[in-house]
Amino acid sequence: MTRSHYKRSFAVYRFIASDLDGTLLDEHHAVNALTAQTLQQLEAQGLRFALATGRHYLDVKGIRDALGISAYLISSNGARVHDPDNRLIHSSNLDPAIVRQIAQPEFAAGTILNFYLDDAWLIDQPYQYLLDLHADSGLHYHIAPLHQHDGAGVAKVLYIADHAHLLTVEARLHQALGERAYITFSADNCLEVMAPGVSKGHALRLVLDELGISPADCLAFGDGQNDIELLQTAGHPRVMANAHPRLASQLPQAQTVASNVESGVARHLRQLFAL
């Protein structure tokens, strides 16, 4: 590949959107030095960024700080979008009646139930692994009887359990809610429910429209089922080698890059932009 090709590539790619866990972050769910250095170099050349994740906004802020870049934050799978100055530019909550309904044992039994609100993360029982996972950002959950919550202000409902059980919960949710909610897996043990119309892809379009950038000039990376809309929106989708089979099967034409364990996003970008 010639140097002139790299120059043309730079002219095409104006925006980079990336999922976090299983994609931009390493196997320890952390930012490594190569990834941070790569994104900082690209920002210096004029590239813009969005971090797109199922994580809470308050958690993603810490990851952006670790990367050392100015980036839009697409959190709760697109239910919240903040600009690089932390201004909220999009918000979408579940219908409180739906939240109250799906917090009942018919759906929540056998799971660890979580609610994401603007300034709080609520959980119905202790779970040390989640505290460990969010140690770097300092985000902590609050234990509450979620089956008694009024459902107001909830961006996302998250069920954590083994995958086989969550498949049965997914089926019940689809039967009960139909098109009244967006239901997706962010990991095999994480089933998430947001308002209809919410997705990382919809949120990415909002960001690109604000910046006046065409989706055709956007490069996006993902590995999970909740990344399908993100990658379908971007003109240049990239699927991680460690991607979930459902994602890979729905995007057969997307280029595959090395796994997150191998710093696949950073290495692909360094090759693409001749860093």
C-alpha positions in Angstrom: 0.0 0.0 0.0 1.5 3.3 -1.1 2.0 6.5 0.9 -0.5 8.3 -1.5 -3.1 5.7 -0.5 -2.7 6.6 3.1 -3.2 10.2 2.3 -6.4 9.5 0.5 -7.5 7.3 3.5 -7.0 10.2 5.8 -9.1 12.5 3.6 -12.0 9.9 3.8 -12.0 9.0 7.5 -13.1 12.0 9.5 -14.7 10.3 12.5 -14.0 7.2 14.6 -16.7 5.5 16.7 -15.8 2.6 19.0 -17.3 0.3 21.5 -15.4 -0.2 24.7 -15.5 -3.6 26.3 -14.2 -6.3 24.0 -13.2 -3.7 21.5 -11.2 -0.6 22.5 -10.4 -1.8 26.0 -8.0 -4.7 26.8 -8.8 -8.0 28.4 -8.7 -6.3 31.8 -11.3 -3.7 30.6 -8.7 -1.0 30.8 -7.0 1.5 28.4 -3.6 0.5 27.3 -0.7 2.8 26.4 -0.7 1.9 22.7 -4.5 2.7 22.3 -4.3 6.0 24.1 -1.2 7.1 22.1 -2.8 6.1 18.8 -6.0 8.0 19.4 -4.1 11.1 20.7 -2.0 11.1 17.5 -5.1 10.9 15.3 -6.8 13.7 17.3 -3.8 15.9 16.6 -4.4 15.2 12.9 -8.0 16.3 13.1 -9.9 13.1 13.7 -13.0 13.3 15.9 -14.3 10.5 18.1 -17.2 8.9 19.9 -17.0 6.2 22.6 -20.2 4.1 22.3 -21.0 1.7 25.1 -23.7 0.2 27.3 -21.8 1.6 30.3 -23.1 4.4 32.4 -22.2 8.0 31.4 -20.4 8.6 34.7 -18.2 5.6 34.1 -17.4 6.4 30.5 -16.1 9.9 31.5 -13.3 8.2 33.3 -12.4 6.1 30.4 -12.3 9.1 28.1 -9.9 10.8 30.6 -7.7 7.7 30.5 -7.5 7.9 26.7 -6.6 11.6 26.9 -8.8 12.6 24.0 -11.8 14.9 23.4 -14.7 12.6 22.5 -18.5 12.4 22.4 -19.9 9.9 24.8 -22.7 7.5 23.7 -23.7 5.7 26.9 -26.4 3.3 28.0 -26.4 1.9 24.4 -27.5 5.3 23.1 -30.0 6.4 25.7 -27.6 9.2 26.6 -25.3 11.3 24.4 -22.9 13.9 25.8 -20.6 16.2 23.8 -16.8 16.5 24.7 -17.7 19.3 27.1 -20.1 16.9 29.0 -23.2 18.8 27.7 -26.2 16.4 27.4 -27.4 16.5 23.8 -29.7 13.5 23.8 -31.7 11.7 26.4 -34.3 8.9 26.2 -35.9 7.1 29.1 -38.0 4.0 29.3 -41.7 4.4 30.0 -41.9 4.2 33.8 -44.8 1.7 33.5 -42.6 -0.6 31.5 -39.8 -0.3 34.1 -42.1 -1.2 36.9 -43.4 -4.2 34.9 -40.1 -5.7 34.0 -38.6 -5.2 37.5 -41.1 -7.8 38.8 -40.1 -11.4 39.5 -41.8 -12.6 36.3 -38.7 -11.1 34.5 -36.1 -10.4 37.2 -36.2 -13.7 39.1 -32.8 -15.4 38.9 -31.0 -12.3 37.7 -29.1 -9.4 39.2 -31.3 -6.4 38.3 -29.8 -2.9 37.5 -31.2 0.5 36.7 -29.2 3.3 35.1 -30.4 6.8 35.8 -28.6 10.1 35.0 -26.7 10.4 38.2 -27.1 7.0 39.8 -26.6 3.3 39.2 -29.1 1.1 41.2 -28.8 -2.6 41.8 -31.0 -5.0 43.7 -28.2 -7.0 45.4 -24.5 -6.8 46.0 -22.2 -7.9 43.2 -18.4 -7.4 43.9 -17.4 -8.2 40.3 -19.2 -5.0 39.1 -17.4 -2.9 41.7 -14.1 -4.4 40.5 -15.0 -3.7 36.9 -15.7 0.0 37.6 -12.8 0.5 40.0 -10.9 2.8 37.7 -13.8 5.2 37.1 -14.9 5.3 40.7 -18.5 4.6 39.8 -20.4 2.8 42.6 -23.8 1.2 42.7 -26.5 1.8 45.3 -28.5 -1.2 46.5 -32.3 -0.6 46.4 -35.5 -2.7 46.2 -36.0 -2.1 42.5 -39.3 -4.0 42.3 -40.7 -1.0 44.3 -39.1 1.7 42.2 -41.5 4.1 40.4 -39.7 3.7 37.1 -39.1 7.4 36.5 -35.8 8.6 34.9 -34.5 5.1 34.0 -32.3 5.1 30.8 -31.6 1.4 30.9 -32.6 -1.8 32.7 -29.9 -4.4 32.9 -30.3 -8.1 33.8 -27.2 -10.1 34.7 -27.3 -13.9 34.8 -26.0 -16.9 32.8 -26.7 -16.8 29.1 -29.2 -19.7 29.0 -31.4 -18.1 31.6 -31.2 -14.7 29.9 -32.4 -16.2 26.6 -35.6 -17.1 28.4 -35.9 -13.6 29.9 -35.3 -12.1 26.4 -38.1 -14.2 25.0 -40.5 -13.1 27.8 -39.6 -9.5 27.2 -40.2 -9.6 23.5 -43.5 -11.3 24.1 -44.6 -8.7 26.7 -43.2 -5.5 25.2 -43.1 -6.1 21.4 -42.0 -2.8 19.8 -42.3 -0.8 23.0 -38.6 -1.3 23.9 -35.2 -2.0 22.4 -33.8 -5.2 23.8 -30.2 -6.4 23.2 -27.3 -8.3 24.7 -24.2 -6.3 25.5 -22.5 -9.6 26.6 -23.6 -13.2 27.0 -24.4 -12.5 30.7 -25.9 -9.0 30.2 -29.3 -8.4 28.7 -30.4 -4.8 28.4 -33.6 -2.9 27.8 -33.9 0.7 26.6 -36.7 2.8 25.1 -37.8 2.1 21.5 -35.6 3.9 18.9 -32.6 3.8 21.2 -29.4 2.3 19.8 -25.7 3.2 19.4 -26.4 3.7 15.7 -29.2 6.2 16.2 -26.9 8.1 18.7 -24.0 8.1 16.2 -26.2 9.7 13.6 -27.2 12.4 16.0 -23.5 13.1 16.7 -22.5 13.1 13.0 -25.4 15.4 12.1 -24.3 17.9 14.8 -20.8 17.9 13.4 -21.9 17.9 9.7 -20.0 14.7 9.0 -21.4 12.1 6.6 -21.7 8.5 7.9 -19.7 7.6 4.7 -16.7 9.3 6.4 -17.1 7.4 9.6 -15.0 4.4 10.8 -16.6 2.2 13.5 -15.4 -0.7 15.6 -17.5 -3.2 17.6 -17.7 -6.8 19.0 -21.1 -7.2 20.5 -24.8 -7.7 19.6 -25.5 -4.1 20.8 -23.0 -2.8 18.2 -25.0 -4.0 15.2 -26.7 -0.6 14.6 -23.5 1.3 15.2 -21.6 -0.6 12.5 -24.6 -0.5 10.1 -24.6 3.3 10.4 -20.9 3.8 9.8 -19.7 3.8 6.2 -16.6 1.8 7.2 -17.5 -0.9 9.8 -14.9 -3.0 11.5 -15.7 -6.2 13.4 -13.3 -7.5 16.1 -11.9 -11.0 15.7 -13.4 -11.8 19.1 -16.9 -10.6 18.0 -20.1 -12.4 18.9 -21.2 -14.7 16.1 -24.6 -12.9 15.8 -22.7 -9.6 15.0 -20.4 -11.2 12.5 -23.3 -13.0 10.8 -25.3 -9.8 10.3 -22.3 -7.9 8.9 -20.6 -10.4 6.6 -19.0 -7.7 4.4 -17.4 -5.8 7.3 -13.6 -6.1 7.6 -12.4 -8.1 10.6 -9.5 -6.7 12.7 -7.4 -8.3 15.4 -9.0 -8.9 18.8 -9.0 -6.5 21.7 -6.5 -8.6 23.5 -4.1 -7.8 20.6 -5.0 -4.1 20.7 -6.7 -4.7 17.4 -8.3 -1.2 17.1 -5.0 0.6 17.7 -3.0 -1.6 15.4 -5.6 -1.3 12.6 -5.6 2.5 12.9 -1.8 2.7 13.0 -1.7 0.7 9.7 -4.5 2.7 8.1 -3.0 6.1 8.9 0.6 5.1 8.7 1.4 6.1 12.2 
